[in-house]
């Protein structure tokens, strides 16, 4: 059963319990019986029952079965969404939409200040005020995608978490940690397996004919970049292709002098960019200096932004598992509220390579 199907099954049972179709004291089918009825594995059914138990709707008692313990009174949660990167990347808008879908099930309430701003420095100046408003609203927990693209991002991210810690408000980190790899914070992190994503995309470029790989990103990018670089390095090592500091390009993709620093060997060079935004600008800059993507060089990015399909050539990218990231984050938050116990769990999910024209030599 897919993660989406599990979520739908949880929602169906939840609704039946809340509307009284399954009243207090009802004995539910055993995991084995329900698994046979739904034609899924017993562990899959266990996930459904466990999730509802964490919400305080069911109770699993060894030797007695699973019963409904909801008696008509249930705490309503309000959560704060702190997604400052929504001003630059579509993925955080999509993440918000997935949280909104959870809200529409009439369960929690999610507070969101929107994209905040397109400029990273403005977002930095606004984020602490938003945290203070969430604390005033007495939120039950916060889902936080750490700030990036500013020099003091690490300090601001740490301060954000400390503000909520002081009020005993649990924080779940989305997409990345507040510290750079290999350092690790005390907060749960749910996001993409960035090492694997770096490896997969680099391997794709190599299999497409590249014998020289560059990894390009903007200064002060998210800490997840370092895991992607590590994956890129590993794929090059396995293929016997040199990869060192000179292949890691840090700068503004619109700066033609910066782009010229990449020594392009026609039909043998690939450029893996930290995200689709960087890749799109790199492609434009290459064109301005007479280097054509798919003819002379291959380019790929991450996040599967909508505009990637209409670029010329269309952009190869890596699609993040956003639905799964939100679902698991929410389940982890509920568990944190029920058990009052937090561990620095790191849940890394795989995405999907979307191959397009930008990684095919013409």
N, C-alpha and C positions, 0 to 999 in steps of 0.2 A: 504494500500500500504506500502511495506517495505521501510526502509530508503534507501536501494540500489535502489529500483524502483523509488523513488522520485528523487534521484540523477541522474538516467538515463533520467528521463523525463526533468529535468532541463537542462541536457546536450543537449538533442534533440532540445529543444526550443532555447537554446543558439546558437547552430550551425546554425539553420535556420535563426536566426537574423543576425549572423555574416557573413554568406555567401550570404545574400540578399534574401533568399527565403521568409522571412518576412521583407520587407523593412520598412524604417522610416515612421511612421504614420499609420502603419497597426493596425487595431482594432482586438484584440483577442477575442475569445469566452468568455462569462461571466463565472465566477467560477461555477455557477450552470449548465450551458450548458456543460462545459468541464468535470465536475464531472460526469454528466449523460453519456457523450460519453465514458469516460474512466472507468465507473462503479466503481468510488471511491467516498469518501466523499468530500463535499465542502471544509472543513478545509484542506484536503490533497492538493487540487488544490491551495488553498490560500498559502500554503507553497512554492509551485513551483513559483507562481507569485511574492510572497514577496522576494524570494531569487534572482530572476532576476531583481527585482526593486532595490535591494540593490547593485547590480552590475552596475546599471545605464543603463540597457538595456530596461526596461519597466517603465511605469508610470501608477499607478492606481489612477483614479480620480473618486470620488463618484458621481454617477449620469451620468457619461459619459463612464465608462468602462475602459479597460486596453489597452493601446496603446504602440507601439514600439517607443522608443525615441533614439535609437542608430542610429547615422548618419555617421558611418564609421570611427569615431575617438574615440578611447578608450584607456585609460591609461593601460599600461602593468605593472603589479606588479612583484617585485622580493622579495622573502621571504627567510629568513635564517632558517635552521633547526639546532637546537642545541640539539642533542640527545646523550649525553655522555655515557648513559647506554648501548648503542649498542655494546660496547665491552664485555658486560657480558650476556646480555639477547637478545634472538631472537626477542622479541616483538618490540624492537625499530627498528630493521631492517625491520620488517613487516610494521611498521608505516611509515617508509621512503618509502617503496614500494607503499603504498596507496597514499602518497603525490605525488609520481612520476606518478601514474595513473591520478591524477588531472592535472599534468603538461602536459601529453600527449594529453589532450584536447585542447592544444595550448592556454592556458589561462595564468597562472603565470609561473614564473621561480623559482625553489627552489635550494638554495645553501646548500650543505651538505659537511662536512669535513670527512664523513665516521665514522667508529667506534671509531676514535681517538686512543684508546689503550685498551688493555685488563686489564691493571693495573689501579685501581682507582686513585692512587696518580699521575700517569702520566697524566691522564685525567684532574685532577685538575690543573696541571701546564700548560696545553695546552689551557684550555677553555677561558681564558681571551684574549689570542692572537687571537683566532677564533672570539670572539666578536668584537675585534678591526677591523678585516678584514671585517666582515659584515657591520660595520659602515662605513668603507671606500668604500664599494660597494654600500652604500646608500640604504640598503634594506628597503622595505616598512613596514615590520613587522617581528617578530621572533616567532617561535614555540619552546618552551623550556621545555625539560623534566629535572627537577632539578637534580643536581649531588647528588650521595649518596656514602656510603661506605668509606668515609674519615672523619677524625675528624673535619676538618674545612669546611665541605660541606655547612653548613648553611651560613657561612660568605661568601663563594665564590658565592653561589646562589644569595644572596642579592646584592653582588657587580655586578654580571652579569646584574640583572634587573635595578640597578641604572645607569649602563653605557648606557643602551638603553633608560631609562627614560630621561636622560640628553639630548639625541638627538631626543626626542619626537618620538621614534620608539615603536609602541605598542608591547606588549608581551602577548602571550597566553600560559599558562602553560599546559603541557601535562602530564597526569597520576597522578600528585601530586603537592601539594603546596610547596613553599619554606620554610614555617614554619611548625612545628610539630603540629598535632592535640592536643588540640582544638583551637590553635591560627590560625589566618587567615590573609593572605596578601591582597593587593589591586588588585591583578591580577585575571582574569578569569581562572578557572581550569576545564578542561574537562578530565574525567577519569572514572575508575571503581567505583561503589558504594562499597567501601571497607568494610563498616560496614555490609552491606547485604551479601557480599561475605564471611566475617568471620563467620557470623551467619549460612549461608547455609552449608558451609563446616563442621562446628562443628556439626551441626544437623545431617549431613550425617554420621559422625563418631559415634555419639551417637546411631543413628538408626541401625548402623552396629554392635552394641554390646558393644561399649566402655562406661565404667563407670568412666574413668579417662582420662582427656585431658591435653596434654602439647601443648603450642604454642612455636615454636622454630624459632629464627632468628639471623642473624649475627649482630655484633655491627655496629653502624652507618648506619643501613639500612634506606630506604626511610621513610618519615614521614607517609605515608599511612599505615604502619605497625600498628600504634596505633589504627587506625579505625578498622582494622581486629581483633586486640586483643579485642577491645570493643565489636565487634560482637560475637566473640568467648565466651566472658564472659557472654553476654546476653543469648546465646543459652544454656550454662551450667546452668545459673540461672533458665531458663524456664524448664529445665529438672531435676532440683533438684540435680545437680552434683556440687561438690565443685570446685571453680576455684579462685585461689589467686596468689600472686606474685611468690610463689614457683612453680607454673605451667607455668610460663613464663621463658623460657630458652634463654639466650643471650650468644652466643659464637660461636666458629668455629666447624661446624659439623664434620670435619675430626679429631678433638681432641677427642681421645677415653676416656680420663679422663672426659672431658665435657659431653660426651654422657652417660657415666656411672652414672652421677648425676641424670638422669631420672630413677625414681623407677618404673620399668615396672611390672605391674601385668598382667601375661599372659592371653591373650584372653579378656582383659578388658581395655586395654590402647590404646589410639590413640594419634598420634603426628601430629599436623597441622603445616606445615612449611611455612615460608614467601613466598617461591617461589619453583619452581621445582628444581633449582640448589641446594638449601639447602636440599631439600627432597632426591635427588639422593645421596648426600654424606652421609646423615644420614642413609639411607638404607645400604650403604656400611659399615659404621662404626658399625651399629648394627650387621651385619653379622660377622664382625671381633671379636666381643665380645660374639658371640654365641646366639644372639637374631635374630630370623627370622621374617621378615615382612610377614604378612598374617597368620603366624602360632602363633606367640606370641604377635605381636603388629601390629597396622594399621598405615599407613603413607599417608599423602596427601599433595599436594602443590598447586601452582598457576602458571598460564601463558601458560599451555599446550605446553611446549617445545617438539620438535620433538622426542628427545631421550626418552621421558617419555614412549612412546609406546613400546620400546624395552628393557626397564629395566626388571629385573627379581626380583619380579613380576612387571608387568606393573603398571605405576604410575597413581593414581587418581589425577585429577587436576581441576582447574577452568579456563575456557577459557575466555579471555578478549574480549570485543566487539571492536576490533581495527578499523574496517572499520567505524563504527559509531563515534568513538572518533575522527578520522581524519576528517570525513565529517563535523561534528558539529564544530570542531575547525576552519576549513577553513571558514565556513559560518559566524562564530562569528568574525573572523578576517576581512572579507569583510565588515561586519556591522560596525566594529570599524573604518575602513578607511572611510566609507561613512558618518557616523554620527559624527565622532570625539568625541565619548562619550564612556567611559569605566566604567563598573561596576564590582564589585567582584563577578561575577556569579560563581556558583559551580554546574556544570552539572555532575551528577553521573549516570552512566549507569550500567545496570545489564548484567552479562555474563552468562555462562553456565557451570554447573557441568558436568565433564566428568568422570564417574565412571569406574574404572578398577580394576585389581586384588589386588592392594595394600590396598584396604579398604574392603576386604572380608576375614573373618577368614576361614582358611582351616579346 
